[in-house]
C-alpha cells in the first residue's frame, strides 16, 4: 500500500500494489523440460538500418561497419549466437530467415550436436533486403519437421513435477523465437490473421516469443500477438541490453509458468481510477487478464518487473478497504484461487521501498507518455486510430506509402509550459532517487534531462534570471 500526494498537483492519492512473484529460482528453471526452438530471423530491408534509427525516415537506412553503429540484423545475429551458448544440451534448435519469402538456414538439430563455427558462418552469409513477409516466416516455422511433439494429456491427479516428467518424455515443448522489427508489409499483415496462425501452434504446445529489434520496433503489433497462450514479447533500448536479455534471462522467458491468470478487485468504499501495468485497462472489477505469466529474475531488491499499481479513489473521507482475488492455471492446467483482504491506514506512507519506487516510475511513465502523445500530435505523427467520424473521409484520401506497421519518426520538442512541468517533476524524481538509494533510476533521470535539453531558449533565460545568472549559455538543466 501507499498513500502520498501527486508531485505536480498535490492531490492525495491511494495506491494498492500487487506483486506476482513466481518464487522460482534459476536453479529450478535450469531443470525445465527440453525445448524445440525455432529461431525466425527477419532479414528484410528495414533490418539493415542502424539499431537506433528509423528505417522509414530517409536518413537512417544505413547499418554499421567500421566503427559505425551496428545494424539491427547484425545485432540479431549476435543475439542468436549468444542464445545457442545458453541453451540446454537436450534442447533442439532450428534457424529460419524471411523477407519476401522464408527459407531454412539450419534444420532442427540437437544443441549438443551443433557446430558453433558452422552456424556462425551460415549466419554471416545472411544479408538484409526485400520486403517483410512475417506470415511466411511463421508458416515455415510451424512446418519444421519435428517441431510438434505427440499430443499429451496429464492425468487429472498428477502433480506439477509428474506433468513435467511426462512432458519431457513426450518430446518437450516447442517455441518460435521471432527476431524482427515487426513491420510486415507482404502477405498477411493484420494482427488478427497473424495471431490466428500462432494460435494453431499454441494448441500443440508450440508457443511464441517475439523479440523487438531496434528502436523503431513496432510494439503495437507485438502486444497484439502476445495475447495468445504461451506467448511473450520484449524489446530493449540498446544492443548491450539485448545481449544481456538473451544471455542472463533466457531461462525465464523460455518457460511459461502460469496460464489464464485473472486478478479481480472488490471494495465497498472505493473505486479504481487508474491501473498501471495493464495496457488493456480495467474492466469492471477485473484488474488483469493475462494469457500467460513468465517467471521474472529476482535478486536482493525483489522481483524485476513484478509489480502492478491500482490507484484508488475512496468514497468521502473513508479509508479504502476490500479484497483481491487471484485465479490461474498451472502448467498442468489445474485451476487455483487465492484471496487477500486490504485495509489502508491513516496518514502518508509507503508499505515498502518497492511500492514507493513503483509509484515513482508510474508517475514518470504517465508524464512522459502524455508529453510524447502531445508532441507527436503536433508534428502529425499520432499513430492512434482515428475517431469513427473521420474514417469515412479517410477513404477519400490517397493511401499511406507504408503499411500500418511501418514506423517513421519526426523531430519533437517540449513547449515552454511543458518544460516547467517536466522540470518540476525532475526535481521530485531526483529527491526520491536519493531517498531510495537506487542507482537503477539514473536512466529515467537521464531521459528527463535529455528532453529538457530541447526546451525553448526563454525557458533557460527565465530560470537563469530567477537565479540572478542572466542568460544560460549551456542549456543543460540543473537543479
N, C-alpha and C positions, 0 to 999 in steps of 0.2 A: 504494500500500500504506500501511497504518497499523497501528501497534501501540501500545496505550495501556491505561489502567485505567478501568473503569467508575467514573464520578464519584460514584456512590451506594454501590456495594458494594466497590470496589477490585479487582475481578476483572480479570485480564489478558485483553485482547481482541485479536484479529487481524482487520483489515478489508482486503478486496480491493475497490478502487474501479474501476468500469467506466464509461468515458466514451464516449458515442455522439455524435460531432461530425460534422455534415454537411459542414463546410468550404465551404458555400455562402455567398457574400456577398449583401448586399441588392441590389447592382447586378445580379448574376446572376438573382436572383429577379424583378427587375423585367422581365426578358425572358421570363417564363413565357408559355405559350400562352394565348390568350383564354379567359375563363370565362363560363359562363351561370349566373348566381347568382340563386336564388330565395329571397328572404327570407320566412320563415314566422313571423309575429308572433302570439304568444299574447295575446289580448285578453279572457281570461276574468276573472271577478270577482276572483280572487286577485291578478291583476296590478295591481289598484287599490290594494293595500296598500303601505305605506311600504317602501322598499328594505331597511331594517334590521329590519323587523318580521316577525312570523309571522302570516300571514293566518288560520290556524286556531287562533290564540289571540285571543279576542274583543276585546281592547283594541287590536289592531293592524290594523284594517281600513280605515283612512283614508289616502289618498295626500296628496301635498304641494302646497300652494299658499300664496302669501303668506308666504314665509319658512320654511314647514314643509318637512320632508324630502320630496324628490321620490318619487313612486310608482315602482314597478317598470316600469310601462308608459311613464311619461314618460321614464325613463332609457333604455329600449329604443328609443323613437322618436328620441331624440337620437343614440343609437348608430347607427341606420340612416342618419341624415343624415351623420354622420361617415364611415361606410363608403362612401357614394356619393362623397364628396370624394376618397377614397383608392383607388378602383378605376381600372383602366386604361381609356383611351378605347375600346379594342377590345372590352372586356367588355360583357355584356348583363345587365340587371337586371329582375327582377320582384318585386313585393311582394304577399304574401297576408296575410290575418288569419284567425284561427279562435277560436271559443268553442264554442257548441253545434254550429255548422257552420262551413264555410270559405267565404271569398269573396275575390275579387281586388280589390286596391287599385290595382295598376299591372301591366299586361301586360308581357311580356318586351320590353324596349326597349334599344337600344344606349346605352351610358353617354354617348357623345358627343352623343346627341340628347336627353338628359334635360333637362327644365326644372326646375331645382332648386326654385324657389319653388312650382311646382305640386305637386311631390312633398311639400314641406313642408306645404302647405295640405291635401293629402289625408290625410297622417298626423295633422294637427291635429284632424281630424274623428273620429278613432278614439277610442273610449271603452271602459273596462273594464266587463264584465258578462257574466253567463251562466256556463255550465259549461266544461269543458276537454276538447274532443274532438280530441286530438292526432292520432288516426288520420285524421280528416277533413282536417286541415292537411297531413299527409304525402301523402295521396292526391291532393289538389288540386295540390300542388307537382309531383308526378310527372306530372300531366296537363297542365301548362302547355305550350302549343303551342311547339315549337321547342327544348325543354329537352334532348331527346335528339339527339345527333349520329349520323350514319351509322356503323355498326359498322366499326371499323378494326383490322386486324391488321398489326403491323410485320413486315417481312421478317426471317428468322432472324438474319442477319448485320448488321443495321442498328445503328448507334451510337446513343447516347442523344440526341445532337443531331439525328440524322436522324429518330428517333422523334418528338421534339418538333415538328419541322417537319411531319411527316405529321399529327400531332395538330392542329396549328394549321390546316392546310389542310382538315381534315375537320370543322372547326367548334369544336374545343376540348372541354374537359370541362364538366360541369355540377356544381353544388353547391347543395344545400339548406342554408340557414343558418337554423336554428330558434332563435328567441329566446323562451324560456319558463322558467317556474319549475318545470316538469317534474312537475306534479301532475295527470295525466289522470284524469278521473272519468266520462267518457262514451265510448261506442264501445269499441274495442279498447284495453284498458288493461294487458294483460300485456306484459312485456318481450319475450317470445318472439314474440308476434304483431306488435308494432311493429317489432322487428328484422327480421322476415321482409319487411315492406313496404320497409324501407330497403335490404335486400339486393337486391331487384329493381332498384332504381335503380343500385346499385353495379356490377351485372353489365354495365350500359351506360355506365359511367363518369360516372354522376351520383352524387356522393358526398355526405356529410352532415357538417355542423358543428353541434353543439348548444352554445348559449351559455346557461349557467345565469344566470337573472335574479333577483337578490335574495338576502338572507341565508338564506332558507328554501328555496332551490333544491334539488331532490332529486337529489343526485349519485349515489345508488344506481341510479336509472333511467338517468341519462346514462352511467354506467360500462357498463351492460349494452348500451346502444345503440351505444356507441363501439367495440364489438368487431368490427364488420363492416369489410371492406376500404375504405380511403379515408376512414374516419370519424375525427373527433376531437371533443373537447368541452373546455370550460373554464368556470370560474366565478370571479368575483372578489369581493373583500370590500367594495369601495366603488364608487360611481358614477364617481369620477375614475379608479380603476384600470380600470374597464370601458372608459371612453373611450380610455384610453391603449392598452389591448389592441387596440381596433378601429383606432386611428389608427397607432400605431407598429409594430405587429406583424402587420398584416393580410396582408402578402405571405408571411409564414411559415405561418400557419395555413390559408391557402387552397391550399397546394402540397404534396400528398402526395409524399414523396421516396423512401421505401423501403417494400417490402411483404413480408409473411410473414417477418419477422425472428425468428430463433431464436438464443439465446445458451446455450451448454452449458458445463458445468464438469466437470472430471475431475481427481482428486487421489489419489495413492496413500497419503497420510498425514494427510488432514484431511477434515472434512465441514462442510457449511453448517448453521449453527444459526439464522440469521436472514438475510433478504434485504430490503433497503429500496429502494423504488421500484417494486415489483411487487405490487399488491394481491392478485393471484391466488395468490401464494406459489410456492414451489419444488416442482417435481415431478420426483423423481429427480435426474438431472444437468441437467435443463432449468431454467435460471435465468429466462429470459424468452421469451415468445412474443407478439410484437406484430404485429397485423394490418397496421398502417401506422405509419410513423415520419415525422414532420414536422420540417423544419429548425427550429432554435431560434436566437434572437438571440445574437450573440457580440460581446463587447467586450474591453477590456484585462484584465478579470477572468475571462475564459473564457466558456464557453457556458452560457446560462441554463437551469437545469433539466436539464443534460446528464450527470448522474452517478447511478450505481446503486452500492449498497454491499452486499457479501456479508460477513457475519460468520462467520469460520471457527473451528472447534474442532480443534486438532491432536491427533494420537494421541500420548499421553505428552508427552515434552519436546521432540519434534521440531519443526522449523520447517516451516510449510506450503509445499508445492511442488505444481505441477500445470500444467494447460493450459486455456485458454479458447478455444472455437470459436464463431465468428460466421458464420451463414449468412443470406442475404437475397436478395430480388429487387429489381432496379432498376425504374424506371418503364416500361421496355420489357419487363419480366418476365423478364429474364435473371438466372440464379442465380449468386451469388458466395459464396465461402467464405474466411474468414481465420482463422488460428490464432496464438495468442501464449502463451508459457510464462511462469510466475511463480515467484519464489523469495523468500521472506521473509528478512530479515537479522536478526541478534541485536539485542537492545536495544529501547528505546521510541522511536518516530519516526513522523512523517507524511512521505510522499514529496513532498507539495506542500501549500500552504495550502488548495487546493480540497478535498483529501481531509480535512483537519482540519475545515474548515467543514462538509463533508458529514456527518461523524461527529457533530458538534455538533448539526446540525439533525435528524439521525436520532434522537438521544437526546431532543431536545426534543419531536418529534412522538410518539415512543413513550410518553414520560411523560405528555404532555397527553392523548393519545387514551386511554390507560389510565385516567387520572383521570376523563375525561368518561364513559367506559363505566360506571365505578362510580357516579358522581354521577347519571347518567341512570337507572341501575337502582334507585337509592334513591328517586327520585321517579316511578317506574313509567313511564318513557318510553324503555325499552330497545327499539330497533327491530330487534334481531337476530331471525332466525327462531326460533320456539320449538323446543325439543328434540322429537324424534318422539314420545316418550312422552306429551307434553302435547296433541298435535294432536287426538286423539280427543275429549278433554274439551272442547277449544275449540269444537267443533261444537255443544255443548250451550248455549253462551253466546250472548247477543244479538250480532248482527254489529256491528262498529265503525261509528260515524257517518260516517266518511270512507273513501275508497278507500285502498289500501295505499301510495299515493304522496303522500298529503296529510299534510304535516308540521305538528305543533303544537310548543309549547315549554313548558317548566316551569322554575321557579327552581331553581338548583343552587348548592351552596356546599361548600367543602372541609372535611373533618374536621380535628381538631387534629393527628393523626398525618400526614395528607396535607399539611398546611401545613408541617410540619417538613421533609418530603421535598422539597416544592416550593421552600422557601427554600434548602435545601442545594444544589439544582440551580441555582437562580438565581445563587448565589454563584459556582458553577463557570462558568455561562454568561457572566456579566459579565467574569470573568477571561479567558476565551477570546476574547470580543468585543474586549477591549482588545489582546490579543496579535495577533489577526488584523487589527486596524485596519480593520474592515469596518462602516461605518455602516448598511448594509442589515440587519444583525442587530438593530437597535434595535426593530423591530416585534415580534419574538419576545420580547425583554426586556420590552417594554411589556405584552404579553399575560400574561406570567408575573406581573408586578407587579399587574395588574388582578385576576387570580384570587386572589392573596394578600390583596387588599383585602377579600375576603369571608370571611377566616378568623375563627374564634371570638375573642371578646374575650380569653379567657385565653391565647391564643397570643401576643398583643401584650403582655399583662401579664407573662407569663413571660419573654419576650425583653427587655422593659424592665427587669425586676428583675435579670436576669443582667448587664445593663449598669449597674446601680445607678441607674436612672432612674425606678423606680416604674411606675405605670400609664401607658401610652402613650395620650395623648388623640387624636392623629392616627394612625389605623390604617394609613397607607401604609407598607409595609415599607421599611426602609433596610438597607443592607449593614453 
